[in-house]
């Protein structure tokens, strides 16, 4: 929807996030994607653990 696109452009994208329109998922899922630059991410035990747990 236009509202979701507008919110992505103004709020989420500048923070490295993307909100997926729930209508695209049949109103079953609210999805927020997190974008990170792998070159600037520091490795710590907690970040390694969270990245492993997010793999499907």
Secondary structure, 3 states (H helix, E strand, C coil): CHHHHHHHHHHHHHHCEEEECHHHHCCCCCEEEECCCCCCCCCCHHHHHHHHHCCC
